[in-house]
Amino acid sequence: MEEVKEQEKTGCTNCTSRCGKLNVFDWLGDLPESINSTSIVEVQFKNTRKGFFNNSNGLKLSKGDIIAVEASPGHDIGTVTLTGELVLLQMKKNNISPDTYEFKRVYRKAKPADIEKWEEAKNLEHETMLESRRISERLKLDMKIGDVEYQGDRTKAIFYYIADERVDFRELIKVLADRFKVRIEMRQIGARQEAGRIGGIGPCGRELCCSTWMTNFVSVTTNAARYQEISLNPQKLAGQCGKLKCCLNYELDAYLDAQADFPNTNTVLETDEGPYYHFKTDIFKRIMWYSTEKEFPAGIVEVPVDRVKEVIKINRRGKKIDKLVSDEFKRTAIHAEPSYENVVGQDDLTRFDEDKKKKKRRPAPNKNGAKGSRNQNNNRRRRPNNQNNPNSQNSQNQPKKNEGNKPK
């Protein structure tokens, strides 16, 4: 019941509409002075499109209200996502100056007729997108129309497209305007913006970052994977948009700080046993592995970073060392206590197999109506014959109690 009330409050009746995209928690909403600090409100439209509007009429608006706002031409329908002082911080984050930005006005709270027309417009978007793709294919345009968004009053439609090169879509606009009888606006977006609008689940099991909280996209290069010692596998490094994953930049600074004093991996370590070539590195454990073969790893040796820097200093003086690591360090590395133990048997392949336990049968009623177990009844019927047992009290070899007092 509480969920239904919350949906009625926020205007959300379908969880699959992904209304939580780029949701912002108003941590200043409890302060009374922050509510009336500004008349600017943040309004969200389809998917990740947001805008800032001026509540010049002084309407009492709260998060989740569906309102009609000024558009060009006509009006548009959106949902209030933020009010109060936090709106100014959001504008500062998006590099929008309140002094120079031309705010459009908030007309009113949406009426039932406005919402009905808005829902009809949203139902036309998918079919319009498919038809526009067929039209662009007939015109042989090298572009992909990824999404269509109708304005709330159905007087304009925004077509989001992706193209690698410049596209002359003047003929396309004429055909689309004649086909759908609305004003056409073409808006080019990138592959990451398209993934943010469509949404999806990433390999981590969570919703895509670009559709939940990311508002700007930083360029990602393969150097981020190299610094983190990640295998350069395109299938693993690419996200659903086909570009490199944005999360490759999340821990990059931590890796760069950790390996700031690491020696160059191209340096060859000269020893009396032969040269050693770098194989791999564990950055946070500060351990480097070296191999006796350059192309094919063989005779891999685990060496601390401090030892590697010491060997490099000795080689620069024109000297070679006897051994790369001492025998004592090898024994310590081999006999080191493991950091992981299979304590509760989580690595056992049979841990999910359940023992087939016999189900306890319900006690069956006796002839007299009393409930008792069948095993007890069987034990009563099949009593062992203790006559041959000399230790039994019921044996005939032992005299019965008080037998001598009985009259003959």
C-alpha positions in Angstrom: 0.0 0.0 0.0 2.9 2.3 0.8 4.4 1.6 -2.6 1.2 2.5 -4.4 1.1 5.8 -2.5 4.7 6.5 -3.4 4.0 5.8 -7.1 1.0 8.1 -7.0 3.1 10.8 -5.4 5.9 10.5 -7.9 3.7 9.9 -10.9 5.3 6.6 -11.6 3.0 3.8 -12.5 5.4 1.6 -14.4 8.7 0.6 -13.0 10.0 -0.5 -16.5 9.8 3.2 -17.6 13.2 3.7 -15.9 12.0 6.8 -14.1 15.0 6.7 -11.8 17.6 7.7 -14.4 20.0 10.4 -13.1 18.0 10.6 -9.9 19.4 13.2 -7.4 18.9 12.9 -3.6 17.8 16.2 -2.1 19.9 16.2 1.0 18.9 19.9 1.7 15.2 19.2 1.5 14.7 19.1 5.3 15.9 22.7 5.6 12.9 25.1 5.5 15.1 28.0 4.3 16.4 26.0 1.3 12.9 25.3 -0.1 12.1 28.9 -0.8 15.7 30.0 -1.7 15.1 30.0 -5.4 12.2 29.7 -7.9 14.2 27.6 -10.3 13.2 23.9 -10.6 14.8 21.0 -12.3 12.5 19.1 -14.7 13.2 15.7 -16.3 11.7 14.5 -19.6 12.1 11.2 -21.4 15.2 9.2 -20.3 18.1 11.4 -19.4 17.0 14.8 -20.8 16.6 17.4 -18.1 16.1 21.2 -18.0 15.8 24.1 -15.6 12.7 26.3 -15.6 11.5 29.3 -13.7 8.5 28.9 -11.4 7.4 32.5 -12.0 3.8 31.9 -11.0 4.9 30.8 -7.5 3.3 27.3 -7.7 3.8 25.0 -4.8 5.8 22.2 -6.4 7.5 19.2 -4.9 9.5 16.3 -6.3 7.4 14.0 -8.5 4.8 16.6 -9.7 3.9 16.4 -13.4 3.9 20.0 -14.8 3.4 21.8 -18.1 6.4 23.9 -19.1 7.1 26.4 -21.9 8.5 25.0 -25.1 9.1 26.2 -28.6 6.5 25.9 -30.0 3.7 25.0 -27.6 4.3 23.3 -24.2 6.0 20.2 -22.9 5.2 17.8 -20.1 7.8 16.8 -17.6 8.3 15.6 -14.0 9.9 17.8 -11.2 13.0 16.1 -10.0 14.5 18.8 -7.8 13.6 22.0 -6.0 15.2 24.4 -3.6 18.8 25.4 -3.1 20.2 22.1 -4.5 19.0 23.2 -8.0 21.6 26.0 -8.0 24.3 23.5 -7.2 23.2 21.3 -10.1 23.3 24.3 -12.4 26.8 25.0 -11.2 27.8 21.4 -11.9 26.4 21.7 -15.5 28.2 25.0 -16.0 25.0 27.0 -16.3 25.1 30.6 -15.0 21.8 31.8 -13.4 22.6 35.3 -14.5 23.0 34.7 -18.2 20.8 31.6 -18.8 17.4 32.2 -20.4 14.9 30.3 -18.3 11.6 29.2 -19.7 8.6 29.4 -17.5 6.5 26.8 -15.7 2.9 27.1 -16.8 0.9 24.9 -14.5 0.5 21.5 -13.0 -0.6 19.1 -15.7 -4.3 18.6 -16.1 -5.8 15.1 -16.8 -6.3 16.2 -20.5 -2.6 17.1 -20.7 -1.5 13.8 -19.2 -3.8 11.8 -21.5 -2.4 13.6 -24.6 1.1 13.1 -23.2 0.6 9.3 -22.9 -0.8 9.1 -26.4 2.3 10.8 -27.7 4.6 8.4 -25.8 2.8 5.4 -27.3 3.7 6.7 -30.8 7.4 7.0 -30.2 8.5 3.4 -30.8 6.6 3.0 -34.1 7.8 6.4 -35.2 11.4 5.3 -34.6 11.0 2.1 -36.7 9.3 4.0 -39.5 12.0 6.7 -39.5 14.7 4.0 -39.7 13.0 2.6 -42.8 12.8 6.0 -44.4 16.5 6.8 -43.8 17.4 3.4 -45.2 15.5 4.2 -48.4 17.3 7.5 -48.7 20.6 5.7 -48.2 21.8 7.9 -45.3 24.7 6.7 -43.3 23.1 7.3 -39.9 21.3 5.4 -37.2 18.2 6.8 -35.5 18.4 5.5 -31.9 15.4 7.2 -30.2 12.4 9.4 -30.8 10.9 11.8 -28.2 7.5 13.5 -28.8 6.8 16.8 -27.1 4.0 16.8 -24.6 1.5 18.5 -26.9 2.5 16.4 -30.0 3.5 19.4 -32.0 7.2 18.5 -32.2 9.3 15.3 -32.3 13.1 15.1 -31.5 15.0 12.4 -33.4 18.2 11.3 -31.8 20.7 9.8 -34.3 24.3 8.6 -34.4 26.6 9.2 -37.4 30.3 8.9 -37.9 30.4 11.6 -40.5 28.5 14.7 -41.5 25.0 13.8 -42.8 22.8 15.9 -45.1 19.4 15.1 -43.7 17.4 17.9 -45.3 15.5 15.6 -47.5 14.9 13.3 -44.5 13.3 16.2 -42.5 10.9 16.9 -45.4 9.8 13.3 -45.6 9.4 12.9 -41.8 7.5 16.1 -41.5 5.1 15.0 -44.3 4.8 11.5 -42.9 4.1 12.4 -39.2 2.6 15.9 -39.5 4.8 17.3 -36.7 7.8 19.7 -36.5 11.1 17.7 -36.8 14.2 18.3 -34.8 17.3 16.2 -35.4 19.8 15.9 -32.6 23.1 14.1 -32.9 24.4 12.1 -29.9 27.4 9.8 -29.3 27.4 6.1 -28.6 27.7 6.6 -24.9 24.8 9.0 -24.8 22.7 6.5 -26.7 23.6 3.7 -24.2 22.6 6.1 -21.4 19.2 6.8 -23.0 18.4 3.2 -23.8 19.8 1.8 -20.6 20.8 -1.8 -19.7 22.6 -4.0 -17.3 26.4 -4.0 -17.3 28.8 -7.0 -16.7 29.0 -6.1 -13.0 25.3 -6.9 -12.6 24.2 -3.3 -12.0 22.5 -0.7 -14.2 24.7 1.2 -16.6 26.5 4.1 -15.0 25.7 6.4 -18.0 21.9 5.8 -17.4 21.9 6.2 -13.6 24.3 8.9 -12.4 26.9 10.0 -15.0 26.2 13.3 -16.6 29.4 13.9 -18.5 31.7 11.5 -20.3 35.5 11.5 -20.0 37.6 10.0 -22.7 38.8 6.5 -22.0 42.0 5.1 -23.6 43.7 1.8 -23.6 46.5 3.3 -21.5 44.1 3.0 -18.5 44.0 -0.8 -19.0 47.8 -1.0 -19.4 48.5 0.9 -16.2 46.2 -1.4 -14.3 47.8 -4.6 -15.8 44.5 -5.6 -17.5 44.5 -7.9 -20.5 43.9 -6.0 -23.7 41.0 -8.0 -24.8 38.6 -5.8 -26.8 35.6 -8.0 -25.9 36.2 -7.6 -22.2 37.2 -3.9 -22.3 34.2 -2.7 -24.5 30.9 -1.8 -22.9 27.4 -2.1 -24.4 28.0 1.1 -26.4 30.9 -0.5 -28.2 33.4 1.9 -26.7 35.8 1.4 -23.8 34.2 1.0 -20.5 33.9 4.2 -18.4 34.7 2.3 -15.3 38.3 1.8 -16.5 39.0 5.4 -15.2 37.5 4.8 -11.7 40.6 3.2 -10.1 43.2 4.6 -12.5 44.5 7.3 -10.1 44.9 4.8 -7.3 47.0 2.6 -9.6 49.1 5.5 -10.8 49.9 6.5 -7.3 50.8 3.0 -6.2 53.2 2.4 -9.0 54.8 5.8 -9.0 58.2 4.5 -7.8 58.1 1.2 -9.8 61.1 0.7 -12.2 60.6 0.5 -16.0 59.3 -2.9 -17.1 61.5 -2.8 -20.2 64.7 -2.9 -18.1 66.5 -6.3 -18.3 68.1 -7.6 -15.1 71.6 -9.0 -15.7 72.7 -11.9 -13.5 75.4 -14.6 -13.6 72.6 -17.1 -14.3 71.5 -15.1 -17.4 69.2 -12.1 -18.2 65.7 -11.8 -16.7 62.8 -10.2 -18.5 59.7 -8.7 -17.0 56.7 -10.9 -17.0 53.9 -9.3 -14.9 53.4 -7.0 -11.9 51.3 -7.1 -8.8 51.0 -3.4 -8.0 49.5 -3.4 -4.6 51.6 -6.3 -3.3 54.7 -4.5 -4.8 55.9 -7.7 -6.4 57.3 -8.2 -9.9 57.7 -11.5 -11.8 60.7 -12.0 -14.1 61.3 -14.8 -16.6 64.4 -16.2 -18.2 62.8 -16.2 -21.6 61.6 -13.1 -23.3 58.9 -14.5 -25.6 57.8 -17.6 -23.8 57.7 -17.4 -20.0 60.0 -19.9 -18.3 61.8 -20.0 -14.9 59.5 -17.3 -13.5 60.9 -15.7 -10.3 59.0 -13.6 -7.8 61.0 -10.4 -6.9 60.1 -7.5 -4.6 60.2 -4.0 -6.1 63.0 -2.9 -3.8 65.1 -5.8 -4.9 64.5 -5.0 -8.5 65.6 -1.4 -8.0 68.7 -2.6 -6.2 69.6 -4.9 -9.0 69.2 -2.2 -11.6 71.6 0.1 -9.7 74.2 -2.7 -9.6 73.8 -3.3 -13.4 74.2 0.4 -14.2 77.7 0.2 -12.5 78.6 -2.6 -15.0 78.3 -5.4 -12.5 76.2 -8.5 -12.4 74.7 -10.2 -9.3 75.0 -13.9 -8.5 71.3 -14.6 -7.9 68.2 -12.5 -8.5 66.7 -13.5 -5.2 68.1 -15.4 -2.2 67.2 -18.9 -1.3 65.8 -17.7 2.0 63.3 -15.4 0.1 62.3 -18.3 -2.1 61.6 -20.5 0.9 59.6 -17.7 2.5 57.6 -17.1 -0.7 56.9 -20.8 -1.1 55.9 -21.6 2.5 54.1 -18.3 3.1 50.7 -18.7 4.7 47.9 -18.5 2.2 45.6 -15.5 2.5 42.6 -17.6 1.7 41.5 -20.8 3.3 38.6 -23.1 2.5 37.1 -22.9 5.9 33.5 -23.7 5.4 33.9 -25.9 2.3 32.8 -23.3 -0.2 35.1 -24.8 -2.9 33.6 -28.3 -2.5 31.8 -29.3 -5.7 29.2 -31.3 -3.7 28.3 -28.4 -1.4 25.0 -28.0 -3.1 24.1 -31.6 -2.9 21.5 -32.3 -0.2 21.5 -35.5 1.7 18.3 -37.5 1.1 16.9 -37.8 4.5 14.1 -40.1 5.2 10.9 -38.3 6.0 9.4 -39.0 9.4 6.1 -40.7 9.0 3.2 -39.5 11.1 2.3 -41.9 13.9 -0.6 -44.2 12.9 -3.5 -44.6 15.3 -3.8 -47.8 17.4 -6.8 -50.0 17.5 -7.9 -48.3 20.7 -7.7 -44.9 19.0 -4.4 -43.8 20.6 -1.7 -42.5 18.4 1.6 -44.3 18.3 4.3 -45.0 16.0 4.3 -48.0 13.8 7.8 -48.9 14.9 6.5 -49.1 18.5 3.6 -51.3 17.5 6.0 -53.6 15.5 8.3 -53.8 18.5 5.4 -54.8 20.7 4.4 -57.5 18.2 7.9 -58.8 17.7 9.3 -59.1 21.2 12.5 -61.1 21.4 12.4 -64.5 23.0 14.6 -64.2 26.1 14.1 -67.7 27.3 17.5 -68.8 26.0 19.2 -65.8 27.5 20.6 -66.8 30.9 21.1 -63.1 31.9 17.5 -62.2 31.3 15.3 -61.7 34.3 12.4 -63.4 32.5 14.4 -66.5 31.9 13.0 -69.8 33.3 16.4 -70.7 34.8 16.0 -68.0 37.4 13.5 -68.3 40.2 10.6 -65.9 40.1 10.2 -63.4 42.9 8.1 -64.4 45.9 7.7 -67.9 44.4 8.3 -69.6 47.7 5.5 -67.7 49.5 2.9 -68.9 47.1 0.6 -71.7 48.4 1.1 -75.0 46.9 
